[in-house]
Amino acid sequence: MPLITNSKYRAPFYYRNGHVSTIAPNLLNKVKDPGYKRERLELPDGDFLDIDWLRNESSDEVIIISHGLEGSSLRHYVTSAAKYFRNKGCDVMAWNYRSCSGDMNRLLRLYHHGVTDDLGAIINHAIANRYKSIYLLGYSMGGSTTLKFLGEKGASLPKEIKAAAGFSVPCNLWNSAEMLLKQSNRIYKERFLKKLKKKIIAKSLQFPDDLDISGIKKLSTFHELDTRFTAPLHGFKSAQHFYESSTCDQFIFNIKIRTLIVNAKNDPLLGDKCYPYHLAKNHEFVYLETPEQGGHVGFPIGDNSHSWSEMRAWEFFKS
């Protein structure tokens, strides 16, 4: 499909800086429970996933929302999207990655950009609930997981899945991790590392004999954290092996369903390799849209009740 070079998104003048578009919506949009009904989905491996539902009375369509790194179903961009799509008449499944729902998961594993089995379990649960049309929507890491899942499945994707969209997707995982080393991105790196370290420390209380957290507070980069914890916890040989195995760009070629990727050009967390122009240029199913503004999971429109991203996703799903 042709690249979408004439994006209609234009940020208000006071949001045109990428950092402002990234940070301001997080501060201004108060996180509120939109009326979720929580369901705990038990998994075959003995763990669980918490799903927060918004339902209409008789919808046969559902939108599955996957959140970003250290996010949850209560992040402002998820609650905004959930309310928007519910008002359009769709049911919404805003699911939480393991350890992200407020309750620590049971097993000696957490989540990462390459985990797709849990998204598969959520989709199977939606199919079991007899939805005829399923749409996948992912933000940042959630977009990465979604694209990787679609590429892994290829032509064997369940017929109920009609389309997918990802916003602010770190299509090349190592390239995105490199961006966090920039001094201008220190605020994001410190925030992510602080939350991830806290989670690993909590996990060590569950498994004190299996998880050595000595010196964890001295770790100052994602590469150090991934070398020490992410890789060994999830069966990777090294941090580099984790990045190479989990990055979603290597799976995009095999996507067989209409998929939209929207990455703003001023996204502070995405490097050049996160804009897969060469993959989308002649792809039958993948559309790549790169508006000039938007920041990372921002795309504000001035009305703090919602953002352009859910409007664009709905337009794409229904086109």
N, C-alpha and C positions, 0 to 999 in steps of 0.2 A: 504494500500500500504506500502511497506517496507520503512523505513527511508533512506534518501539519506546520507550515512555516508562517501562517497568518493567524496565529492565536488571537482570539477575541479578548483575552484577559488583559486588563490594564489596571494596575494598582492605583488607588488614590495617591495624590502627590506626596502625602505625608507617610506613605507606606512603601515608597519606591526603593528604599535601601533594603538590601537583603536581610540584614540583621534585624532591622525594625520589623519587617514582615514576619520574621521567625519568632521574635521574642514578644512583641506587643500583643498578638492575639492570645498568647498563653497567659499574659498578665491581665488583660482586659476582659476576656471571656470567662466568667466565673463557671467553674465546673459544678453542674447540678445533675442529680439523677433525674433523667427524663421520665421516670416511671417504669424502670426496668423490672422485669420479673426474672429472678435468677433460677437457673437450673444447673445442677451439678451432673456432668456427664462422666460416668465411670469408664475408665479405659481398660483394655485387656491386660495391660502390663501392671495393673494395680494402682495406677495414678488416676488423676482426674483433671477435667477442664471445667471451668465455670463459664457459663454462657448467660449473658444478660439479654433478655428478649424485649422487644417492643412489638406487639401484635395488633393487627386489625381483626375485625370479626370473621372475615371469610376470604382472606387473601390467599391466592395460590402462588404468589411470588415472594421471594425472600432475598434480602441483601445481606451477605456475610461480610462483616467489617473486621479487618485485622489491624491491630494497632502497631505503633512503633516501639523502638527499643525503650525498655523501662516505662512503657506506657500501660494503659489499661482501658477498659470499656468506659471509664469515667474521664478520660482525657477530653479536653474541650473539643478537639476536632472529631472525636468519635460521637460524643453526645450531640453535637451540632448536626452531624450527618444522620444519626439515628432518628432524630426528631424530623429532619427534613424528609427522609424517605418514608417514615411512618405517615406523615401528612400527605404524601403522594399515593398512599394506599397500599404500600408494601409492608410486609413483616420484616423485622430486622433481628439478626443474630449478631450481637457485639460480643465476641468471645475474647477471653483472656488467656494469654500464653501461660504456661506453667509458672507458678510463683508470682503472677502479676495481678491476681484477683483480690489480694488482701489476705489470703491464706496461703502459707507455704505449701508447695507440692510435696508429695510423700517420698519420692525416689531420689537417689543420688544423681540427679541430672536437673538442669534448669531448661533453658531454651536458647536458641541462637538463630542467626539469619538463615541457616541452611535447613532448619527443621521443617519438614513438610508433612510428616505422618499425622501430626495433630490437626493440621488444617484438613487433611483427608478425613479424619474422624468427624470433624465438624460438618463437612459436606455430606458424609454418609448419614449423619444424624438428620440433616435437613431433608435428604431424600427419604429417610424413614418416616418423616413427618408429612410426606406426600406433596411436597412442593413441586410444581411443574416447571417453574422457572427460577433458577438460582443465578444471582449475580455476585461476583467477588469484587470487593473493594479493599485495597490495602494502602496504608500510609507508611512511608519510609521502610523500616524493616518489614512491616506487614506487606508492603508492595513487593519487596524482595522475595519473601516467602511465597507469595502468590504466583509470581512469575516463574519461580523455580518449580513449584508444583505443576503449573500448566505445562512447562517444558518437559518435565519428567513423564507426565501422563501422555502428552502428545495426542495421537488419534484415539487413545483409549479413555479419554475424558468422559465422565458421565454425561449423557445426553441432556440432563436437566440443566447443566451449566450453559448459560446463553452468552455471557460476555463478562469481561473483567476490566478493571481499571486500577492503576497504581499511581500514586502521587509522591513526588520527592523520593524516588526510589534509588538507593545506592546500588546501581546495576553492577558496578565493579567494587567489591567489598574492600579490597586492599587499597584502592584509590581513595575511597571514602575515609578509611582509617588514617591514611596519610594526611588528609585535609584537617583532621583533628589535631595534628601536630603544629599547625600554623598558630602563631601567637594570637591572631585575631579571633581564633576559634577556641581559645582556652576556656572560656566560660562554659561552652558546651561539653568539652572534654572533662572538665572537673565535675560538672553536674552528673554526667553519665557514670564516671568512675566512682564517685561517691556512692551513688545508689547501687551500683553493681557490687562494690565491696561490701556494703551493708548486707546485701542479699546473700553473698557467699559466706559471710560471717554467721548469718542466721542458719544457713544450710549446714555449717560445721557443727552447730549445736545438735542437729539431728544425727549427724554422722561423725562424731569426734574422732573415731579411730580411722576414718577414711579420708579426712580432709584436713590437711595441715595448713593453717592460715598464718603461720608465723611470718612476719615481715610484710603482710598484705598492705598495710597502710603506707609503705614506702613505694609501692608500685605507682608509676606516674604516667604510663602510656597504655593504650589498648593492647599493643603488641606484648608488653610485659604481662598484662592481666590474662590475655588469651594464651600465652605460653604457659603460664603457671596454673591456670584453672580451666578456661573454656576448652582448650584442646584436650587435655587428659580426661576431663569429666565426660566428654562426649565422643571419645574414641578416636581422636585425631592424633597423628604422630607429632605434630608441632603446630605453632600458630600459623605458619605459612601453609601447611597442609589444610588447616581449617579454612583459611581464606580461599585457597584454590578450589576446595571441594564445595564450599557453600555459596560462592559468588553466583548470582543468578544469570549473568550475561551469557554464560556458556550454554544455557538452556533455552534462550529466547528463540533460537532458530527453529526449535521443534514445537513451538506453540501453534495449536491448530484451531484456535477460537478467537473471535474478535476481541482484541486487547488494546487498551489505551495506556500509554505511559506519558505522564506529564511531569517534567522536570524543569523548574524555572532556571533560567540562565544565571540569576544572581543568588542561587542557593549556596550558602556558605559551606555546606557539608558535602557537596558533590564536586568531585574533580572532573577533568575532561573525559575520562574513561567511563563516567557514569551517564554519558549521553550517547547511546548506541545508534548513532545515525547510520552507520554502515550496515547494521543488522536490520533496521526498520525500513531502509530505503527501498528494498525490493521484496519485503516480506508480504505475504498474502494476507496475513491476519493482524499484524502488529502495527499500531499507529504511534508515532512519537511526536509529542507536542512540547515545544520548548519556549514558553512565553518569556519575555524579557525580565519580568518581575514575578514575585511570588514568595521568595525566600524558601525556607524549609518547612513544609507542612503549614504554610501560611495562607497565601492567596486571599488576603482580606479584601472586602468590598466596601468597607465603611460601616456596614450594618453588622454589629457584633453578634447578632443572633445566628448567623450562618456565614459560610464562605463560598467563594466561587467554585471550590473543588467539588462539593457535592452537587452543585448545579451542573457542572460540566460532566460529572459522572453520570447523572440522570439523563442528560441529553445524549450521551454516548450509548448508554444502555438501551435507550428507546429509539435510537435512530435507525 
